[in-house]
């Protein structure tokens, strides 16, 4: 049993025992290549297609619309570059300033190639205005890419409204749903989503496997060459154990989502109230009404976020200063900067993300250690 309290589920999650059990036969027994015609290959193929169906059901999609990838980063890249390559006549793309780097960096690459990338602003909660996005759509707009839920502050974007506006204008809509899947209901048909990215390790599946949903009728050009797998949309031998694990995890978390999100919401609210009552100048970042369950993002005045992380880690509590992929950066978060958070306050950023193993006792200890650490660090800075 782990001796630490893990509060960094937005960075990654443990593989559930049921998921590992489902994966194991495809590592040890049914190890055939799913593209092979012999019985070993077809057994693997059957497992892949069952997982594809399982994922499709969680999204209200057709199985043929599910493309397996290596994770969220590849899915985002494939959506953006794939759309650009398939529609070279349209050169205008819209995004927000709070996107994950897996979206912003491909767009920056396209900008260097002559594409026009328009960045719509967010409010102080990190949320875009759907009507404003709609007002920026043009005849030459190729794609709007707005994340479903922010990986740092947990703010949920008005995805359904943006999707409806894009569909009416004939513009492709992609959403990075890596932080939303398993925590928020997703219906790609009702929400008019054309492309959507998810990653298994964010919802208790294995690392190195993800999904890009591509709506029927949407054309994207594959940028990974080498084979005809995934209906010609993504070359490469399929990661059968990973796909099986993803399918199992997707089914489990979506079946349990109503109960689990309510539980995490209550624990988060308790932690926020407890810490803010016990310490002054601790600010909750992101929206209070449009927020992923289990996400708590504080900015602490007068304290360095990394010092706070080290103090928590010394007491066996794992948290984060923000996005895991940006760990070690000395610059304040681009998300907080876009929200208008001043540089000094942004340096005191702390992201706490709860999960299935988080209980009341863990939150009680975390709250006590966090508040004491804030007091200690402030006292040190005054000495």
C-alpha positions as CSV (number, residue, x, y, z in Angstrom):
1,X,0.0,0.0,0.0
2,X,1.3,3.5,-0.9
3,X,2.4,5.6,2.0
4,X,1.8,8.8,0.2
5,X,-1.4,10.8,-0.5
6,X,-1.7,11.2,-4.3
7,X,-3.4,14.4,-5.3
8,X,-2.1,14.8,-8.9
9,X,-4.7,12.8,-10.9
10,X,-4.8,15.5,-13.5
11,X,-1.2,14.6,-14.4
12,X,-1.9,10.8,-14.5
13,X,-3.9,8.1,-12.8
14,X,-3.1,4.6,-11.6
15,X,-4.2,1.7,-13.7
16,X,-7.3,0.1,-12.2
17,X,-6.9,-3.6,-11.2
18,X,-9.8,-4.5,-13.6
19,X,-8.0,-2.8,-16.4
20,X,-4.8,-4.6,-15.8
21,X,-6.6,-7.9,-15.6
22,X,-8.3,-7.2,-19.0
23,X,-4.9,-6.2,-20.6
24,X,-2.8,-9.1,-19.3
25,X,-3.9,-11.9,-21.8
26,X,-3.0,-9.6,-24.7
27,X,0.6,-9.3,-23.3
28,X,1.0,-13.0,-22.6
29,X,-1.4,-15.2,-24.6
30,X,-3.3,-13.5,-27.3
31,X,-0.3,-11.6,-28.6
32,X,-1.0,-11.8,-32.3
33,X,-0.8,-8.8,-34.7
34,X,-4.4,-7.7,-35.2
35,X,-3.6,-7.1,-38.9
36,X,-2.8,-10.8,-39.4
37,X,-5.3,-13.2,-41.0
38,X,-4.5,-16.2,-38.8
39,X,-6.5,-17.1,-35.7
40,X,-4.0,-15.4,-33.2
41,X,-4.3,-12.2,-35.2
42,X,-8.0,-12.4,-35.4
43,X,-8.3,-12.9,-31.7
44,X,-6.4,-9.7,-31.2
45,X,-8.5,-8.0,-33.8
46,X,-11.7,-9.0,-32.0
47,X,-10.4,-7.5,-28.8
48,X,-9.6,-4.2,-30.6
49,X,-13.0,-3.9,-32.2
50,X,-14.7,-4.6,-28.9
51,X,-12.7,-1.8,-27.2
52,X,-13.6,0.5,-30.2
53,X,-17.3,-0.2,-29.6
54,X,-16.9,0.4,-25.9
55,X,-15.3,3.8,-26.5
56,X,-17.8,4.7,-29.1
57,X,-20.7,4.1,-26.7
58,X,-19.2,6.4,-24.1
59,X,-19.2,9.2,-26.7
60,X,-22.4,8.4,-28.6
61,X,-20.3,7.8,-31.6
62,X,-20.1,5.1,-34.3
63,X,-17.2,2.7,-33.9
64,X,-15.9,3.6,-37.3
65,X,-15.3,7.1,-36.0
66,X,-12.8,6.0,-33.4
67,X,-9.1,6.2,-34.2
68,X,-6.6,4.8,-31.8
69,X,-3.5,6.9,-31.2
70,X,-0.5,6.9,-28.8
71,X,-2.2,9.5,-26.5
72,X,-3.7,13.0,-26.2
73,X,-0.7,14.8,-27.8
74,X,-0.8,12.7,-30.9
75,X,-4.6,13.0,-31.2
76,X,-4.4,16.8,-30.9
77,X,-1.6,17.0,-33.5
78,X,-3.4,14.6,-35.9
79,X,-6.6,16.7,-35.7
80,X,-4.9,20.0,-36.4
81,X,-2.3,18.9,-39.0
82,X,-4.6,16.4,-40.5
83,X,-7.3,19.1,-41.1
84,X,-4.8,21.6,-42.4
85,X,-3.3,19.1,-44.9
86,X,-6.8,18.0,-46.1
87,X,-8.1,21.5,-46.7
88,X,-5.2,23.7,-47.9
89,X,-7.6,26.3,-49.3
90,X,-8.7,27.4,-45.8
91,X,-6.0,29.2,-43.8
92,X,-7.8,30.7,-40.8
93,X,-7.9,28.8,-37.4
94,X,-9.3,29.8,-34.1
95,X,-8.1,28.8,-30.6
96,X,-7.8,30.1,-27.0
97,X,-4.8,31.2,-25.0
98,X,-5.3,28.5,-22.4
99,X,-4.9,25.5,-24.6
100,X,-2.6,22.6,-23.8
101,X,0.7,22.8,-25.6
102,X,-0.3,19.8,-27.7
103,X,-2.8,22.2,-29.4
104,X,-0.9,25.5,-29.2
105,X,2.4,24.3,-30.6
106,X,1.0,22.6,-33.7
107,X,-1.0,25.8,-34.4
108,X,2.2,27.9,-33.9
109,X,3.9,25.6,-36.5
110,X,1.1,26.3,-39.0
111,X,1.4,30.0,-38.3
112,X,5.0,29.8,-39.4
113,X,3.8,28.2,-42.6
114,X,1.5,31.2,-43.4
115,X,-1.7,30.2,-41.7
116,X,-3.6,32.8,-39.7
117,X,-4.1,31.7,-36.1
118,X,-6.6,33.8,-34.2
119,X,-6.6,33.6,-30.4
120,X,-9.8,34.5,-28.7
121,X,-9.6,35.9,-25.2
122,X,-10.8,34.3,-22.0
123,X,-12.3,36.0,-18.9
124,X,-10.8,36.0,-15.5
125,X,-12.0,32.5,-14.9
126,X,-10.3,31.2,-18.0
127,X,-13.5,30.8,-20.0
128,X,-14.1,31.9,-23.6
129,X,-17.3,33.5,-24.8
130,X,-19.1,31.3,-27.3
131,X,-20.8,34.1,-29.1
132,X,-17.5,35.9,-29.5
133,X,-16.0,32.8,-31.1
134,X,-19.0,32.6,-33.4
135,X,-18.5,36.3,-34.4
136,X,-14.9,35.4,-35.5
137,X,-15.9,32.7,-37.9
138,X,-15.2,33.5,-41.6
139,X,-15.6,31.7,-45.0
140,X,-12.0,30.8,-44.9
141,X,-12.0,29.5,-41.3
142,X,-10.9,25.9,-41.3
143,X,-11.0,24.9,-37.7
144,X,-11.9,26.0,-34.2
145,X,-9.9,24.1,-31.4
146,X,-11.1,24.9,-27.9
147,X,-10.5,22.5,-25.1
148,X,-13.4,20.9,-23.2
149,X,-11.9,21.5,-19.7
150,X,-8.6,23.2,-18.7
151,X,-5.8,21.0,-17.5
152,X,-4.6,23.5,-14.9
153,X,-7.5,25.5,-13.5
154,X,-10.3,23.0,-14.4
155,X,-12.6,25.5,-16.1
156,X,-15.1,24.0,-18.5
157,X,-15.6,25.7,-21.8
158,X,-19.0,26.2,-23.5
159,X,-18.3,23.3,-25.9
160,X,-21.9,22.7,-27.0
161,X,-22.5,26.3,-27.9
162,X,-19.3,26.6,-29.8
163,X,-20.1,23.3,-31.6
164,X,-23.5,24.5,-32.7
165,X,-22.1,27.8,-34.1
166,X,-19.3,26.0,-36.0
167,X,-21.7,23.5,-37.5
168,X,-24.0,26.2,-38.7
169,X,-21.1,28.0,-40.3
170,X,-19.6,24.8,-41.8
171,X,-16.4,25.1,-39.8
172,X,-14.7,22.1,-38.2
173,X,-14.7,22.0,-34.4
174,X,-12.1,20.1,-32.4
175,X,-12.0,19.8,-28.7
176,X,-9.2,18.4,-26.5
177,X,-11.3,16.4,-24.0
178,X,-8.3,14.8,-22.2
179,X,-9.3,16.4,-18.8
180,X,-13.0,16.0,-19.4
181,X,-13.5,12.4,-20.3
182,X,-14.8,10.3,-17.4
183,X,-15.6,13.4,-15.4
184,X,-18.1,15.2,-17.7
185,X,-20.9,13.8,-20.0
186,X,-19.8,13.9,-23.6
187,X,-22.2,13.4,-26.6
188,X,-20.4,14.2,-29.8
189,X,-23.7,14.2,-31.8
190,X,-25.6,16.5,-29.5
191,X,-22.6,18.8,-29.0
192,X,-21.8,19.0,-32.7
193,X,-18.2,17.9,-32.2
194,X,-16.2,17.0,-35.3
195,X,-13.0,15.8,-33.7
196,X,-12.2,15.0,-30.1
197,X,-9.1,13.9,-28.2
198,X,-8.8,11.7,-25.1
199,X,-5.9,9.9,-23.4
200,X,-6.3,6.7,-21.3
201,X,-3.8,7.4,-18.5
202,X,-6.0,10.3,-17.4
203,X,-8.9,8.0,-16.6
204,X,-7.2,4.9,-15.0
205,X,-6.0,3.3,-18.2
206,X,-2.5,2.7,-19.4
207,X,-0.1,5.3,-20.7
208,X,0.7,5.4,-24.4
209,X,-2.8,5.0,-25.8
210,X,-5.4,7.5,-26.8
211,X,-8.3,8.2,-29.1
212,X,-9.1,10.7,-31.8
213,X,-12.8,10.8,-32.6
214,X,-13.4,11.9,-36.2
215,X,-17.0,12.4,-37.3
216,X,-18.1,10.6,-40.4
217,X,-17.8,12.9,-43.4
218,X,-14.9,14.8,-41.9
219,X,-11.7,14.5,-44.0
220,X,-8.3,14.6,-42.4
221,X,-5.0,13.8,-44.0
222,X,-2.9,11.3,-42.1
223,X,0.5,12.7,-41.3
224,X,1.9,9.4,-40.0
225,X,2.7,7.1,-43.0
226,X,3.6,3.5,-43.2
227,X,0.5,1.3,-43.3
228,X,-3.3,1.2,-43.8
229,X,-4.3,0.6,-40.1
230,X,-7.2,2.4,-38.7
231,X,-9.0,2.7,-42.1
232,X,-6.0,4.4,-43.5
233,X,-6.1,7.2,-40.9
234,X,-3.2,6.2,-38.7
235,X,-0.4,4.0,-39.8
236,X,1.4,1.7,-37.3
237,X,0.8,-1.7,-35.6
238,X,-2.0,-1.4,-33.1
239,X,-1.2,-1.4,-29.4
240,X,-3.6,-4.2,-28.5
241,X,-3.0,-4.4,-24.7
242,X,-3.3,-0.6,-24.5
243,X,-6.4,-0.5,-26.6
244,X,-8.1,-3.2,-24.5
245,X,-7.1,-1.3,-21.3
246,X,-8.5,2.0,-22.7
247,X,-11.8,0.4,-23.6
248,X,-12.1,-1.2,-20.2
249,X,-11.2,2.0,-18.3
250,X,-13.6,4.1,-20.5
251,X,-16.5,1.8,-19.7
252,X,-15.7,1.7,-15.9
253,X,-15.3,5.4,-15.4
254,X,-18.3,6.4,-17.5
255,X,-20.6,3.9,-15.7
256,X,-19.4,5.3,-12.3
257,X,-19.3,9.0,-13.3
258,X,-22.5,10.3,-11.7
259,X,-21.6,8.9,-8.3
260,X,-17.9,9.6,-8.4
261,X,-18.2,13.2,-9.7
262,X,-20.6,14.1,-6.9
263,X,-18.3,12.6,-4.3
264,X,-15.2,14.5,-5.7
265,X,-17.2,17.7,-5.9
266,X,-18.0,17.5,-2.2
267,X,-14.4,16.7,-1.2
268,X,-13.1,19.6,-3.4
269,X,-15.6,22.0,-1.8
270,X,-14.5,21.0,1.7
271,X,-10.8,21.4,0.9
272,X,-11.4,24.8,-0.7
273,X,-13.4,26.1,2.3
274,X,-11.0,24.6,4.8
275,X,-7.9,26.1,3.3
276,X,-9.4,29.5,2.6
277,X,-10.8,29.8,6.1
278,X,-7.5,28.9,7.7
279,X,-5.2,31.0,5.5
280,X,-5.5,34.5,4.1
281,X,-4.6,35.4,0.6
282,X,-5.2,32.0,-0.9
283,X,-7.2,32.4,-4.1
284,X,-9.1,29.8,-6.0
285,X,-8.4,30.0,-9.7
286,X,-10.9,29.1,-12.5
287,X,-14.6,29.0,-12.5
288,X,-16.6,28.1,-9.4
289,X,-19.7,27.1,-11.5
290,X,-18.1,25.6,-14.6
291,X,-15.4,23.4,-13.1
292,X,-14.2,19.8,-13.5
293,X,-15.0,17.8,-10.3
294,X,-11.9,17.1,-8.3
295,X,-9.9,20.1,-9.5
296,X,-8.7,22.6,-7.0
297,X,-6.2,25.3,-8.2
298,X,-4.9,27.8,-5.7
299,X,-2.7,30.8,-6.0
300,X,-1.1,31.6,-2.7
301,X,0.2,35.1,-2.1
302,X,3.7,35.4,-0.7
303,X,4.7,31.8,-1.4
304,X,6.5,30.1,-4.2
305,X,4.6,27.3,-5.7
306,X,7.6,25.0,-6.0
307,X,8.5,25.6,-2.4
308,X,5.0,24.7,-1.4
309,X,5.2,21.5,-3.5
310,X,8.4,20.5,-1.8
311,X,6.9,21.1,1.6
312,X,3.9,19.0,0.8
313,X,6.1,16.2,-0.7
314,X,8.2,16.2,2.5
315,X,4.9,15.2,4.2
316,X,4.2,12.5,1.5
317,X,1.5,14.5,-0.3
318,X,1.8,14.6,-4.1
319,X,0.4,17.7,-5.9
320,X,1.5,19.9,-8.8
321,X,2.3,23.5,-9.7
322,X,0.2,23.2,-12.9
323,X,0.6,21.2,-16.1
324,X,2.8,18.1,-15.7
325,X,4.4,18.7,-19.1
326,X,5.5,22.2,-18.0
327,X,7.1,21.1,-14.7
328,X,10.4,22.8,-14.1
329,X,9.5,26.0,-16.1
330,X,10.4,29.2,-14.3
331,X,7.8,31.2,-16.2
332,X,4.3,31.7,-14.7
333,X,1.6,29.5,-16.3
334,X,0.4,30.8,-19.7
335,X,-3.1,29.9,-18.5
336,X,-2.9,32.2,-15.4
337,X,-1.3,34.9,-17.5
338,X,-4.2,34.7,-20.0
339,X,-6.7,35.0,-17.1
340,X,-5.0,38.2,-16.0
341,X,-3.4,36.9,-12.8
342,X,-0.5,39.1,-11.8
343,X,3.0,37.5,-12.1
344,X,3.7,37.5,-8.4
345,X,0.5,35.7,-7.4
346,X,0.9,33.3,-10.3
347,X,4.2,32.2,-8.9
348,X,2.3,30.7,-5.9
349,X,0.3,28.3,-8.1
350,X,-0.7,24.9,-6.7
351,X,-2.9,22.4,-8.5
352,X,-4.6,19.6,-6.4
353,X,-6.5,17.0,-8.3
354,X,-8.5,14.4,-6.6
355,X,-9.3,10.8,-7.8
356,X,-10.9,7.5,-6.9
357,X,-8.5,6.8,-4.0
358,X,-9.0,10.2,-2.4
359,X,-11.1,10.0,0.8
360,X,-12.1,12.4,3.6
361,X,-9.1,11.4,5.7
362,X,-6.7,12.2,2.8
363,X,-8.3,15.6,2.4
364,X,-8.2,16.3,6.1
365,X,-4.5,15.6,6.2
366,X,-3.8,17.5,3.0
367,X,-5.7,20.6,4.3
368,X,-3.8,20.5,7.6
369,X,-0.4,20.1,6.0
370,X,-1.1,22.7,3.3
371,X,-2.2,25.4,5.7
372,X,0.7,24.8,8.0
373,X,3.2,24.8,5.1
374,X,1.8,28.1,3.9
375,X,2.3,29.6,7.4
376,X,5.8,28.2,7.7
377,X,6.9,29.5,4.3
378,X,5.5,32.9,4.9
379,X,7.2,33.1,8.2
380,X,10.5,32.1,6.6
381,X,10.2,34.8,3.9
382,X,9.6,37.4,6.6
383,X,12.7,36.3,8.7
